[in-house]
Amino acid sequence: MSLLSFVKWLSTCSWSINLHESQYAYPIVESIHVWTLCVFFGLAVLFDFRLLGWTMRRVPVSEMSRRLLPWTVGGFIVMVISGMLLFSAIPVRTYQNIFFRFKMLLLLLAGINIWIFHSKVYRRVETWDRDAAPPRAAKIAGALSLVLWIAIIVSGRMIAYNWFDCDRQPQPAVINSLTGCVPSATND
Amino acid sequence: MISLPLSFFKWCEQGRIGTGIRESTWMFPVIEAIHLIGLGLVAGSVLVVDLRLLGFGLVRQPADQLADEAEPWLIGSVTLMIATGTLLFLSEATKCYYSWPFWVKMTCLFLVLLFTFTVRRYAIRTKWTAGHPALAKVIALISLGLWFGVGWGGRWIGFN
């Protein structure tokens, strides 16, 4: 089963149609997505700022991580669930949306950055825990995280705009190949 | 809340800036995305202190120290939000006038800024919250509740 046929099947499910057409459920889920984004992004940024030595310089890095990470993780989980609900309400269009695809790629990169940070840099945190300005590797991880999450939020917001949608042809060939559109056929 | 006359909103919308943003394809979405980043930054600098007042998060740090550290980020991100928010407003002022979530948002924004830079700031700085944990929680809940109103109203303007 290809991804496209999966999202086409998803779009025929009654709960997908109901969520898409609901007057309140969809806006509420979207508001929850934005709210948990605030919790996640706000606290993740604070931790990144600490890694960069921009704020909370007297607070040990491990303490920031231990006390704030549960909130960041909690926010992230609700964000992913609400995001999946939003996706399932408009599956085909979102799947073929260039900003959505870019966002998923950036999420993957952010995940790799977190994995490298935790498996390499953070392992030796006791050697730089109380440093006002953490070592270079930690700063790079913090800066990358900041840039990636900002780009993820921006591209997420842009999903709402239909400039590059499949049903708006003609599009440059590069756009159609990135979005997986076949201009001659209808993609609805 | 004194509601300004509709003619003022129409005048805002017809200005050069508002018209320029409205006629551009990219400007509104880009400004809105920056506005959203600003919201996240505000959330971080508010949450770290309010969570502390509620007894969560960085509980080993004194609240006044956290608030001191967070304040420049709070002021910076609120400034970013007001700047981008004003631009968004100028491009669709008439829509805002008729949108009740817009009025909820502006009321909450006015109240939360007033509360944050008077009661909340003073209570934390004088270490009054340190000696009165129950009242510290009330302050945090008022702050979070009002910020919730600001963000909710903002998101809901778009759904009207």
Contacts between the chains, C-beta under 8 A, distances in Angstrom:
chain1	res1	chain2	res2	distance
A	27	B	155	7.8
A	27	B	156	7.2
A	27	B	159	4.8
A	30	B	155	7.2
A	31	B	152	6.4
A	31	B	155	5.1
A	31	B	156	7.5
A	34	B	36	7.6
A	34	B	39	7.8
A	34	B	151	6.9
A	34	B	155	5.6
A	35	B	148	7.7
A	35	B	151	6.8
A	37	B	40	6.5
A	38	B	39	6.1
A	38	B	40	5.5
A	38	B	43	3.6
A	38	B	47	7.9
A	38	B	151	6.8
A	39	B	43	6.6
A	39	B	47	6.6
A	41	B	40	3.8
A	41	B	43	7.1
A	41	B	44	7.2
A	42	B	40	5.2
A	42	B	41	6.8
A	42	B	42	7.5
A	42	B	43	3.5
A	42	B	44	2.9
A	42	B	45	7.3
A	42	B	46	7.7
A	42	B	47	5.5
A	42	B	48	8.0
A	43	B	44	5.7
A	43	B	47	6.3
A	43	B	48	7.1
A	44	B	44	7.9
A	45	B	40	6.7
A	45	B	41	6.3
A	45	B	44	5.0
A	46	B	44	4.7
A	46	B	45	7.5
A	46	B	48	5.8
A	49	B	73	7.6
A	55	B	69	5.3
A	55	B	70	7.5
A	55	B	73	6.5
A	56	B	58	7.8
A	56	B	61	7.9
A	56	B	66	7.6
A	56	B	69	5.3
A	58	B	61	7.9
A	58	B	65	7.3
A	59	B	58	6.3
A	59	B	61	5.8
A	63	B	58	6.8
A	63	B	60	6.4
A	64	B	58	7.0
A	67	B	56	7.9
A	67	B	57	5.3
A	67	B	58	5.3
A	67	B	59	6.9
A	67	B	60	7.8
A	68	B	48	7.7
A	68	B	57	6.0
A	68	B	58	7.1
A	71	B	47	7.7
A	71	B	51	7.2
A	71	B	56	7.6
A	71	B	57	6.9
A	150	B	37	5.7
A	153	B	33	6.9
A	153	B	36	5.9
A	153	B	37	5.9
A	153	B	40	6.8
A	154	B	33	4.3
A	154	B	36	7.9
A	154	B	37	7.3
A	157	B	29	6.9
A	157	B	32	6.5
A	157	B	33	4.6
A	157	B	36	5.8
A	158	B	29	6.1
A	158	B	33	7.0
A	160	B	29	7.8
A	161	B	29	5.7
A	163	B	25	7.0
